Amino acid sequence: MTHIDDDGGEDLEMPTDFIIPTPHPGVTVAAELAARKLSVSRASLMMRMPQSRLARIVACERSITAESALRLGAFFKVSPQFFMNLQTQYDLATESAAHGAQILAEVQAV
């Protein structure tokens, strides 16, 4: 969608229904492992995390729990809250897409 300003310049506007999908947090974990050239097996050993858990996170088949966030945060030297925020954003986006309209129609605001 294009909008012409009063000064004749062109502004680009995003359509209001345009939604950028929120990636599963496992995509971020996988990218960080790849950037460090680490396998899931090696990283899980270094984090003292079951390999199957990390593999399922990286495959976007499992959520990041508080314990996993603590281990990932310590491993990547970032706040565990970073990984919890990724998971929360993904969960909200997924639920909103699946049930958001229904919930908005059912709930009476105060």
Secondary structure, 3 states (H helix, E strand, C coil): CEEECCCCCEEECCCCCCCCCCCCHHHHHHHHHHHCCCCHHHHHHHHCCCHHHHHHHHCCCCCCCHHHHHHHHHHHCCCHHHHHHHHHHHHHHHHHHHHHHHHHHHCCCC
